[in-house]
Amino acid sequence: MAKTLTGIVTSDAANKTIAVTVTSRETHPIYGKQYTVSRKYAAHDENNEAKIGDKVIIAESRPFSKTKAFKLESIVEKSRGSIELKEEAA
């Protein structure tokens, strides 16, 4: 069974490639304090269907390139659009 990870798409600029950020909570071995760890993975997206902000599942696969060894399994949740700040009226 291939290893699967769930994360948020942070970049879809490259053709057939997405950058996925996976966050996890870890506990410090000595102090016992919990902290968040973010890791970025490059994943293969054959049809360019994932967009920035989508929650996706990626699965381990054969290496597609030097840095890309995961492929897009499915899109769990589509992004609800970006938030843009309005400029203050002078």
MOPAC internal coordinates of N, CA, C and O (Angstrom, degrees):
PM7 1SCF
backbone

  N    0.0000 0     0.00 0     0.00 0    0    0    0
  C    1.4605 1     0.00 0     0.00 0    1    0    0
  C    1.5302 1   109.05 1     0.00 0    2    1    0
  O    1.2310 1   121.05 1   -49.62 1    3    2    1
  N    1.3287 1   115.60 1   130.38 1    3    2    1
  C    1.4652 1   121.19 1  -179.19 1    5    3    2
  C    1.5278 1   110.53 1   -75.32 1    6    5    3
  O    1.2310 1   121.10 1   -32.91 1    7    6    5
  N    1.3241 1   115.49 1   147.09 1    7    6    5
  C    1.4597 1   121.94 1   178.19 1    9    7    6
  C    1.5223 1   109.18 1   -71.33 1   10    9    7
  O    1.2310 1   120.12 1   -47.84 1   11   10    9
  N    1.3311 1   117.37 1   132.16 1   11   10    9
  C    1.4661 1   121.23 1   178.23 1   13   11   10
  C    1.5229 1   109.67 1  -118.19 1   14   13   11
  O    1.2310 1   120.99 1   -33.40 1   15   14   13
  N    1.3448 1   115.71 1   146.60 1   15   14   13
  C    1.4543 1   123.05 1   179.02 1   17   15   14
  C    1.5203 1   109.06 1  -132.63 1   18   17   15
  O    1.2310 1   120.61 1   -30.36 1   19   18   17
  N    1.3253 1   116.44 1   149.64 1   19   18   17
  C    1.4608 1   121.52 1   177.14 1   21   19   18
  C    1.5256 1   108.25 1  -115.55 1   22   21   19
  O    1.2310 1   120.65 1   -48.10 1   23   22   21
  N    1.3337 1   116.37 1   131.90 1   23   22   21
  C    1.4561 1   119.75 1  -178.90 1   25   23   22
  C    1.5144 1   112.47 1  -159.28 1   26   25   23
  O    1.2310 1   120.87 1     5.06 1   27   26   25
  N    1.3260 1   115.94 1  -174.94 1   27   26   25
  C    1.4521 1   123.51 1  -177.88 1   29   27   26
  C    1.5318 1   108.79 1  -109.38 1   30   29   27
  O    1.2310 1   120.57 1   -43.42 1   31   30   29
  N    1.3345 1   116.52 1   136.58 1   31   30   29
  C    1.4646 1   121.32 1   178.08 1   33   31   30
  C    1.5304 1   108.47 1   -73.56 1   34   33   31
  O    1.2310 1   120.46 1   -56.21 1   35   34   33
  N    1.3379 1   116.73 1   123.79 1   35   34   33
  C    1.4572 1   120.85 1  -179.73 1   37   35   34
  C    1.5251 1   112.31 1  -106.46 1   38   37   35
  O    1.2310 1   119.89 1   164.26 1   39   38   37
  N    1.3368 1   117.81 1   -15.74 1   39   38   37
  C    1.4561 1   120.78 1   177.29 1   41   39   38
  C    1.5168 1   110.08 1  -154.79 1   42   41   39
  O    1.2310 1   121.11 1   -41.49 1   43   42   41
  N    1.3403 1   115.48 1   138.51 1   43   42   41
  C    1.4696 1   120.65 1   175.29 1   45   43   42
  C    1.5315 1   109.71 1  -132.40 1   46   45   43
  O    1.2310 1   120.71 1  -155.12 1   47   46   45
  N    1.3430 1   116.26 1    24.88 1   47   46   45
  C    1.4604 1   121.64 1  -174.77 1   49   47   46
  C    1.5252 1   112.83 1   -68.26 1   50   49   47
  O    1.2310 1   120.00 1   141.98 1   51   50   49
  N    1.3154 1   117.60 1   -38.02 1   51   50   49
  C    1.4631 1   120.98 1  -177.88 1   53   51   50
  C    1.5276 1   110.53 1   -77.63 1   54   53   51
  O    1.2310 1   120.66 1   -28.40 1   55   54   53
  N    1.3342 1   116.35 1   151.60 1   55   54   53
  C    1.4652 1   121.18 1   179.36 1   57   55   54
  C    1.5307 1   110.21 1   -74.13 1   58   57   55
  O    1.2310 1   120.53 1   -52.80 1   59   58   57
  N    1.3322 1   116.59 1   127.20 1   59   58   57
  C    1.4722 1   124.81 1   178.52 1   61   59   58
  C    1.5306 1   113.61 1    62.66 1   62   61   59
  O    1.2310 1   120.20 1  -160.52 1   63   62   61
  N    1.3302 1   117.23 1    19.48 1   63   62   61
  C    1.4593 1   121.44 1   179.21 1   65   63   62
  C    1.5259 1   109.95 1  -136.29 1   66   65   63
  O    1.2310 1   120.92 1   -42.18 1   67   66   65
  N    1.3409 1   115.85 1   137.82 1   67   66   65
  C    1.4661 1   120.82 1   174.21 1   69   67   66
  C    1.5203 1   108.38 1  -126.16 1   70   69   67
  O    1.2310 1   120.77 1   -31.15 1   71   70   69
  N    1.3266 1   116.14 1   148.85 1   71   70   69
  C    1.4613 1   121.56 1   173.66 1   73   71   70
  C    1.5229 1   106.78 1  -101.33 1   74   73   71
  O    1.2310 1   120.39 1   -56.35 1   75   74   73
  N    1.3227 1   116.86 1   123.65 1   75   74   73
  C    1.4615 1   122.24 1  -176.73 1   77   75   74
  C    1.5212 1   109.03 1  -116.06 1   78   77   75
  O    1.2310 1   120.44 1   -52.31 1   79   78   77
  N    1.3415 1   116.77 1   127.69 1   79   78   77
  C    1.4573 1   122.14 1   176.98 1   81   79   78
  C    1.5231 1   108.56 1   -99.27 1   82   81   79
  O    1.2310 1   121.05 1   -58.23 1   83   82   81
  N    1.3372 1   115.61 1   121.77 1   83   82   81
  C    1.4630 1   121.96 1  -179.89 1   85   83   82
  C    1.5223 1   107.38 1  -110.10 1   86   85   83
  O    1.2310 1   120.32 1   -57.82 1   87   86   85
  N    1.3368 1   117.00 1   122.18 1   87   86   85
  C    1.4615 1   120.54 1   178.83 1   89   87   86
  C    1.5234 1   109.43 1  -107.53 1   90   89   87
  O    1.2310 1   121.11 1   -37.72 1   91   90   89
  N    1.3415 1   115.49 1   142.28 1   91   90   89
  C    1.4603 1   120.32 1   178.74 1   93   91   90
  C    1.5223 1   109.29 1  -142.12 1   94   93   91
  O    1.2310 1   120.59 1   -23.95 1   95   94   93
  N    1.3263 1   116.47 1   156.05 1   95   94   93
  C    1.4617 1   121.90 1   177.35 1   97   95   94
  C    1.5154 1   108.09 1   -98.62 1   98   97   95
  O    1.2310 1   120.50 1   -50.93 1   99   98   97
  N    1.3315 1   116.64 1   129.07 1   99   98   97
  C    1.4533 1   121.17 1   177.64 1  101   99   98
  C    1.5191 1   109.43 1  -125.43 1  102  101   99
  O    1.2310 1   120.98 1   -24.53 1  103  102  101
  N    1.3267 1   115.73 1   155.47 1  103  102  101
  C    1.4548 1   121.58 1   179.74 1  105  103  102
  C    1.5223 1   109.32 1  -108.68 1  106  105  103
  O    1.2310 1   120.42 1   -47.08 1  107  106  105
  N    1.3258 1   116.79 1   132.92 1  107  106  105
  C    1.4610 1   121.05 1   179.55 1  109  107  106
  C    1.5261 1   109.32 1   -65.75 1  110  109  107
  O    1.2310 1   119.66 1   -47.13 1  111  110  109
  N    1.3401 1   118.26 1   132.87 1  111  110  109
  C    1.4610 1   120.40 1  -174.31 1  113  111  110
  C    1.5300 1   114.76 1   -64.53 1  114  113  111
  O    1.2310 1   119.74 1   150.07 1  115  114  113
  N    1.3267 1   118.10 1   -29.93 1  115  114  113
  C    1.4629 1   120.19 1  -178.39 1  117  115  114
  C    1.5250 1   111.74 1   -99.05 1  118  117  115
  O    1.2310 1   120.54 1   130.67 1  119  118  117
  N    1.3471 1   116.57 1   -49.33 1  119  118  117
  C    1.4652 1   120.40 1  -172.53 1  121  119  118
  C    1.5141 1   113.48 1   -86.14 1  122  121  119
  O    1.2310 1   119.32 1   162.87 1  123  122  121
  N    1.3254 1   118.90 1   -17.13 1  123  122  121
  C    1.4595 1   121.32 1   176.46 1  125  123  122
  C    1.5178 1   114.40 1    76.67 1  126  125  123
  O    1.2310 1   119.91 1  -176.60 1  127  126  125
  N    1.3371 1   117.77 1     3.40 1  127  126  125
  C    1.4595 1   120.57 1  -179.52 1  129  127  126
  C    1.5193 1   110.12 1   -80.65 1  130  129  127
  O    1.2310 1   120.72 1   -39.35 1  131  130  129
  N    1.3255 1   116.24 1   140.65 1  131  130  129
  C    1.4645 1   120.26 1   177.83 1  133  131  130
  C    1.5136 1   110.33 1   -89.92 1  134  133  131
  O    1.2310 1   121.08 1   -35.10 1  135  134  133
  N    1.3369 1   115.53 1   144.90 1  135  134  133
  C    1.4584 1   121.52 1   178.18 1  137  135  134
  C    1.5182 1   109.01 1  -147.27 1  138  137  135
  O    1.2310 1   120.82 1   -20.37 1  139  138  137
  N    1.3386 1   116.04 1   159.63 1  139  138  137
  C    1.4602 1   119.56 1  -179.37 1  141  139  138
  C    1.5196 1   110.02 1   -95.63 1  142  141  139
  O    1.2310 1   121.27 1   -37.69 1  143  142  141
  N    1.3198 1   115.17 1   142.31 1  143  142  141
  C    1.4559 1   122.29 1   178.05 1  145  143  142
  C    1.5206 1   107.43 1  -122.94 1  146  145  143
  O    1.2310 1   120.41 1   -50.95 1  147  146  145
  N    1.3524 1   116.83 1   129.05 1  147  146  145
  C    1.4579 1   121.71 1   178.24 1  149  147  146
  C    1.5249 1   108.72 1  -109.91 1  150  149  147
  O    1.2310 1   121.08 1   -46.46 1  151  150  149
  N    1.3325 1   115.54 1   133.54 1  151  150  149
  C    1.4582 1   120.67 1   176.43 1  153  151  150
  C    1.5197 1   108.78 1  -129.24 1  154  153  151
  O    1.2310 1   120.79 1   -40.13 1  155  154  153
  N    1.3304 1   116.10 1   139.87 1  155  154  153
  C    1.4598 1   120.43 1   179.66 1  157  155  154
  C    1.5232 1   110.08 1  -106.14 1  158  157  155
  O    1.2310 1   120.76 1   -45.60 1  159  158  157
  N    1.3271 1   116.15 1   134.40 1  159  158  157
  C    1.4554 1   122.57 1   178.16 1  161  159  158
  C    1.5218 1   108.91 1  -124.74 1  162  161  159
  O    1.2310 1   120.93 1   -37.43 1  163  162  161
  N    1.3200 1   115.82 1   142.57 1  163  162  161
  C    1.4628 1   120.98 1   172.09 1  165  163  162
  C    1.5250 1   106.60 1   -93.12 1  166  165  163
  O    1.2310 1   120.35 1   -49.83 1  167  166  165
  N    1.3280 1   116.93 1   130.17 1  167  166  165
  C    1.4601 1   121.14 1  -177.69 1  169  167  166
  C    1.5183 1   110.37 1  -127.43 1  170  169  167
  O    1.2310 1   121.11 1   -31.25 1  171  170  169
  N    1.3277 1   115.49 1   148.75 1  171  170  169
  C    1.4630 1   122.14 1  -179.30 1  173  171  170
  C    1.5279 1   109.40 1   -83.82 1  174  173  171
  O    1.2310 1   120.66 1   -54.61 1  175  174  173
  N    1.3287 1   116.34 1   125.39 1  175  174  173
  C    1.4715 1   122.81 1   179.13 1  177  175  174
  C    1.5292 1   106.99 1  -122.69 1  178  177  175
  O    1.2310 1   120.48 1   -87.57 1  179  178  177
  N    1.3239 1   116.68 1    92.43 1  179  178  177
  C    1.4655 1   122.66 1  -170.66 1  181  179  178
  C    1.5261 1   113.54 1   -55.60 1  182  181  179
  O    1.2310 1   119.88 1   137.34 1  183  182  181
  N    1.3376 1   117.84 1   -42.66 1  183  182  181
  C    1.4708 1   121.29 1  -174.00 1  185  183  182
  C    1.5228 1   113.75 1  -103.20 1  186  185  183
  O    1.2310 1   119.57 1  -168.71 1  187  186  185
  N    1.3292 1   118.42 1    11.29 1  187  186  185
  C    1.4710 1   122.81 1  -178.07 1  189  187  186
  C    1.5263 1   111.63 1    51.50 1  190  189  187
  O    1.2310 1   120.04 1  -134.68 1  191  190  189
  N    1.3297 1   117.53 1    45.32 1  191  190  189
  C    1.4701 1   120.43 1  -176.45 1  193  191  190
  C    1.5196 1   114.09 1   -92.88 1  194  193  191
  O    1.2310 1   119.06 1   156.29 1  195  194  193
  N    1.3293 1   119.40 1   -23.71 1  195  194  193
  C    1.4609 1   121.70 1  -179.59 1  197  195  194
  C    1.5244 1   110.43 1   -83.10 1  198  197  195
  O    1.2310 1   120.87 1   -40.33 1  199  198  197
  N    1.3246 1   115.95 1   139.67 1  199  198  197
  C    1.4629 1   122.52 1   179.55 1  201  199  198
  C    1.5268 1   109.74 1  -120.37 1  202  201  199
  O    1.2310 1   120.55 1   -13.33 1  203  202  201
  N    1.3366 1   116.55 1   166.67 1  203  202  201
  C    1.4613 1   121.46 1  -179.48 1  205  203  202
  C    1.5296 1   110.30 1   -58.75 1  206  205  203
  O    1.2310 1   120.80 1   -46.66 1  207  206  205
  N    1.3429 1   116.08 1   133.34 1  207  206  205
  C    1.4568 1   121.77 1   178.32 1  209  207  206
  C    1.5150 1   114.11 1    94.57 1  210  209  207
  O    1.2310 1   119.44 1   168.75 1  211  210  209
  N    1.3396 1   118.67 1   -11.25 1  211  210  209
  C    1.4650 1   121.43 1   178.88 1  213  211  210
  C    1.5256 1   110.31 1   -71.16 1  214  213  211
  O    1.2310 1   120.83 1   -36.40 1  215  214  213
  N    1.3309 1   116.02 1   143.60 1  215  214  213
  C    1.4600 1   121.10 1   173.78 1  217  215  214
  C    1.5219 1   106.56 1   -92.37 1  218  217  215
  O    1.2310 1   120.23 1   -56.55 1  219  218  217
  N    1.3437 1   117.17 1   123.45 1  219  218  217
  C    1.4617 1   121.23 1  -172.64 1  221  219  218
  C    1.5303 1   111.83 1  -130.68 1  222  221  219
  O    1.2310 1   121.48 1   -19.54 1  223  222  221
  N    1.3320 1   114.77 1   160.46 1  223  222  221
  C    1.4586 1   122.08 1   171.93 1  225  223  222
  C    1.5271 1   106.64 1  -111.10 1  226  225  223
  O    1.2310 1   120.56 1   -54.03 1  227  226  225
  N    1.3408 1   116.53 1   125.97 1  227  226  225
  C    1.4625 1   120.64 1   176.98 1  229  227  226
  C    1.5284 1   108.31 1  -115.15 1  230  229  227
  O    1.2310 1   120.88 1   -32.52 1  231  230  229
  N    1.3360 1   115.93 1   147.48 1  231  230  229
  C    1.4591 1   121.27 1  -178.18 1  233  231  230
  C    1.5203 1   109.92 1  -122.99 1  234  233  231
  O    1.2310 1   121.27 1   -33.55 1  235  234  233
  N    1.3167 1   115.17 1   146.45 1  235  234  233
  C    1.4532 1   121.36 1   177.79 1  237  235  234
  C    1.5259 1   109.21 1   -65.77 1  238  237  235
  O    1.2310 1   120.51 1   -38.72 1  239  238  237
  N    1.3339 1   116.62 1   141.28 1  239  238  237
  C    1.4611 1   120.19 1  -179.40 1  241  239  238
  C    1.5223 1   109.11 1  -149.80 1  242  241  239
  O    1.2310 1   120.67 1     8.31 1  243  242  241
  N    1.3147 1   116.33 1  -171.69 1  243  242  241
  C    1.4586 1   119.93 1   176.67 1  245  243  242
  C    1.5248 1   108.14 1   -65.56 1  246  245  243
  O    1.2310 1   119.38 1   -26.57 1  247  246  245
  N    1.3170 1   118.80 1   153.43 1  247  246  245
  C    1.4587 1   120.04 1   178.92 1  249  247  246
  C    1.5306 1   111.67 1   -65.39 1  250  249  247
  O    1.2310 1   120.71 1   -53.12 1  251  250  249
  N    1.3376 1   116.25 1   126.88 1  251  250  249
  C    1.4670 1   121.54 1   175.50 1  253  251  250
  C    1.5211 1   110.19 1   -88.54 1  254  253  251
  O    1.2310 1   120.51 1   151.45 1  255  254  253
  N    1.3473 1   116.64 1   -28.55 1  255  254  253
  C    1.4597 1   122.00 1   178.41 1  257  255  254
  C    1.5254 1   107.70 1  -157.90 1  258  257  255
  O    1.2310 1   120.71 1    10.12 1  259  258  257
  N    1.3290 1   116.26 1  -169.88 1  259  258  257
  C    1.4639 1   120.77 1  -179.10 1  261  259  258
  C    1.5328 1   112.67 1   -58.92 1  262  261  259
  O    1.2310 1   120.26 1   139.89 1  263  262  261
  N    1.3364 1   117.10 1   -40.11 1  263  262  261
  C    1.4729 1   120.71 1  -176.33 1  265  263  262
  C    1.5206 1   113.79 1  -108.51 1  266  265  263
  O    1.2310 1   119.67 1   170.95 1  267  266  265
  N    1.3238 1   118.23 1    -9.05 1  267  266  265
  C    1.4704 1   121.41 1  -171.21 1  269  267  266
  C    1.5246 1   111.54 1  -106.97 1  270  269  267
  O    1.2310 1   120.49 1   -75.26 1  271  270  269
  N    1.3569 1   116.66 1   104.74 1  271  270  269
  C    1.4594 1   120.98 1  -179.62 1  273  271  270
  C    1.5267 1   111.61 1  -128.26 1  274  273  271
  O    1.2310 1   120.24 1  -161.48 1  275  274  273
  N    1.3393 1   117.14 1    18.52 1  275  274  273
  C    1.4629 1   122.13 1   176.07 1  277  275  274
  C    1.5178 1   108.35 1  -125.46 1  278  277  275
  O    1.2310 1   120.67 1   -24.08 1  279  278  277
  N    1.3388 1   116.33 1   155.92 1  279  278  277
  C    1.4671 1   120.08 1   174.60 1  281  279  278
  C    1.5184 1   109.04 1  -129.49 1  282  281  279
  O    1.2310 1   120.84 1   -26.37 1  283  282  281
  N    1.3216 1   116.00 1   153.63 1  283  282  281
  C    1.4598 1   122.00 1   179.36 1  285  283  282
  C    1.5182 1   109.14 1   -69.57 1  286  285  283
  O    1.2310 1   120.85 1   -58.37 1  287  286  285
  N    1.3393 1   115.98 1   121.63 1  287  286  285
  C    1.4566 1   121.32 1   178.96 1  289  287  286
  C    1.5300 1   109.79 1   -89.30 1  290  289  287
  O    1.2310 1   120.77 1   125.90 1  291  290  289
  N    1.3373 1   116.14 1   -54.10 1  291  290  289
  C    1.4602 1   120.10 1   179.59 1  293  291  290
  C    1.5230 1   110.32 1  -161.45 1  294  293  291
  O    1.2310 1   121.37 1   -19.33 1  295  294  293
  N    1.3370 1   114.97 1   160.67 1  295  294  293
  C    1.4596 1   121.41 1   175.30 1  297  295  294
  C    1.5261 1   106.66 1   -99.96 1  298  297  295
  O    1.2310 1   120.59 1   -62.71 1  299  298  297
  N    1.3401 1   116.47 1   117.29 1  299  298  297
  C    1.4540 1   121.61 1  -177.31 1  301  299  298
  C    1.5228 1   110.67 1   -79.05 1  302  301  299
  O    1.2310 1   121.06 1   133.75 1  303  302  301
  N    1.3502 1   115.58 1   -46.25 1  303  302  301
  C    1.4620 1   120.37 1  -175.49 1  305  303  302
  C    1.5208 1   109.30 1  -145.98 1  306  305  303
  O    1.2310 1   120.77 1   -51.17 1  307  306  305
  N    1.3270 1   116.14 1   128.83 1  307  306  305
  C    1.4623 1   120.88 1   177.93 1  309  307  306
  C    1.5232 1   109.82 1   -75.87 1  310  309  307
  O    1.2310 1   120.79 1   -28.74 1  311  310  309
  N    1.3318 1   116.09 1   151.26 1  311  310  309
  C    1.4567 1   121.46 1   177.99 1  313  311  310
  C    1.5250 1   109.79 1   -68.70 1  314  313  311
  O    1.2310 1   120.64 1   -32.48 1  315  314  313
  N    1.3232 1   116.38 1   147.52 1  315  314  313
  C    1.4640 1   120.54 1  -178.33 1  317  315  314
  C    1.5170 1   111.90 1   -93.14 1  318  317  315
  O    1.2310 1   119.69 1  -164.43 1  319  318  317
  N    1.3270 1   118.20 1    15.57 1  319  318  317
  C    1.4612 1   121.44 1  -179.94 1  321  319  318
  C    1.5082 1   111.42 1   100.42 1  322  321  319
  O    1.2310 1   120.84 1   -21.94 1  323  322  321
  N    1.3105 1   115.99 1   158.06 1  323  322  321
  C    1.4539 1   120.32 1  -177.89 1  325  323  322
  C    1.5215 1   110.60 1   -86.38 1  326  325  323
  O    1.2310 1   121.19 1   -24.89 1  327  326  325
  N    1.3037 1   115.33 1   155.11 1  327  326  325
  C    1.4640 1   121.70 1   178.72 1  329  327  326
  C    1.5180 1   107.03 1  -101.22 1  330  329  327
  O    1.2310 1   120.52 1   -58.07 1  331  330  329
  N    1.3226 1   116.60 1   121.93 1  331  330  329
  C    1.4534 1   120.88 1   178.64 1  333  331  330
  C    1.5188 1   109.02 1  -114.10 1  334  333  331
  O    1.2310 1   120.95 1   -47.22 1  335  334  333
  N    1.3327 1   115.78 1   132.78 1  335  334  333
  C    1.4535 1   120.51 1   178.94 1  337  335  334
  C    1.5123 1   110.63 1   -83.78 1  338  337  335
  O    1.2310 1   120.55 1   -45.03 1  339  338  337
  N    1.3216 1   116.55 1   134.97 1  339  338  337
  C    1.4674 1   120.90 1   178.67 1  341  339  338
  C    1.5222 1   109.17 1   -80.72 1  342  341  339
  O    1.2310 1   121.06 1   -35.68 1  343  342  341
  N    1.3269 1   115.58 1   144.32 1  343  342  341
  C    1.4536 1   119.75 1   176.94 1  345  343  342
  C    1.5331 1   109.43 1   -77.60 1  346  345  343
  O    1.2310 1   121.12 1   -34.44 1  347  346  345
  N    1.3309 1   115.47 1   145.56 1  347  346  345
  C    1.4670 1   120.45 1   178.98 1  349  347  346
  C    1.5332 1   110.65 1   -68.47 1  350  349  347
  O    1.2310 1   120.78 1   -44.70 1  351  350  349
  N    1.3211 1   116.12 1   135.30 1  351  350  349
  C    1.4712 1   120.82 1   177.18 1  353  351  350
  C    1.5273 1   108.80 1   -74.83 1  354  353  351
  O    1.2310 1   120.73 1   -48.44 1  355  354  353
  N    1.3253 1   116.21 1   131.56 1  355  354  353
  C    1.4788 1   119.87 1  -176.82 1  357  355  354
  C    1.5007 1   112.62 1   -80.47 1  358  357  355
  O    1.2310 1   120.10 1   180.00 1  359  358  357

